[in-house]
Amino acid sequence: MQKTTECPWRYCLGMAIACASSTTYAGFVDDSSATLTTRNFYLDRDYKGDSPYSAAREWAQGFIFKANSGFTDGTVGFGLDLTGMLGLKLDSSPDRTGTQLLPFNPRTREAADEYSELGVALKTKISKTRLSIGTQFPALPVINASPARLLPQSFRGAYATSEDLDDLTLHAGRMDRVNLRDSTDYQPISLASPNGRFKPGASSERFDFVGGDYHWSDTLTLRYFHAELKDIYTQEFAGGIHLLPLGPGKLKTDVRVYSSRENGRAEAGKVDNLNAGAMFSYQIAAHTLGLGYMYLTGDTAMAYIAGGEPTVLSDGTMSADFVNPKERTWVARYDYNFAAVGLPGLTGMARYLRGSHIDLPHLGGSNLTESSKDLELAYVIQSGPAKNLALRIRHALYRNEQSAASTFRSDNETRINVDYTIKVW
């Protein structure tokens, strides 16, 4: 793993702390909070067909501690956010590592017994505008700190938000490093390239983004973002979420469009992709039925940051991203809330995705297909000493027509999570 590099924000942090030292600390303490999340995670990926490893199977225990201060008093307020994370190996073996739950030695494939990290971010506020410098966990269409493993992915940089204008939330930021989900070291930001979609090894120390969410009405939210991974790719995102009362239920429309192209020196090669998708979900009582379609055009796959998942209509799938060149994906989904039959806290989901027209000549040809059948059952305890203890079981059957050299190999996958969040103060 790459060693942690010198933080370019250290001087800014020191100056901000010095400024905060002369202000009043009542709000800093009174508005503070702290939580501890324990996460028990089992992941079992059973590969089908030709594969150098028959399975990726590990079990681990994680702890995520978050302490967030309030802001000091005055026109300009200062605060501090701390995030401490620890991962412990419960079960692993060199012949089944690679789940991204635990870091492992690439030479011996032996998983680490434990790994930990500490994230620090200094924040400041003027009116409803906030700036944070340090460890970041953005959740935006163009940059998303993936929470899909034992410990979340994080970034290092500066992130500003503003809500000073009514109904409009603005976002802007610059990240220079990423800490992957199974690592403790910060490293340059790379372009995801499964299936050999782009030139390997390209990375950048500058990811910029700007955009906003506009709440047009109580039923319509519009979103736009622009992002650049310097000398690798540029991306535009436009989307909208609309809620419409319809008959006895409610129709939700979710539209997402991404346009990606190469940037600067194009160190990862050509990037040329348009991804347009829409999901229509109708909720009536405890039932929600959804139908969606995602269409990719251009000469390459969709661009997104390595180490996580793209926030497209296939978001949440376990074994593939469904954003290969020229891919077209149908999505059908059904959700049920068992509170309707006297079991509050219990929910279920079934989903089917089928992608076609995949163009990967080096992995089997054109007009390839892939599919995923996903099942999920989740339960959150509603009361008593174990209130908010959450159990989540997911199972997926993923199949494709790509060769054995494909990053996404056909598999059966099971994930079991037990999460419990305790409010410390």
PyMOL commands that set and color helices and strands:
alter all, ss='L'
color gray80, all
select helices_A, chain A and resi 10-20+26-30+94-96+194-196+338-341+361-363
alter helices_A, ss='H'
color red, helices_A
select strands_A, chain A and resi 33-47+55-68+76-91+114-126+129-136+154-162+168-179+186-187+189-190+203-204+207-217+220-229+233-246+249-262+272-284+287-297+328-337+346-360+365-380+390-400+411-423
alter strands_A, ss='S'
color yellow, strands_A
deselect
rebuild
show_as cartoon
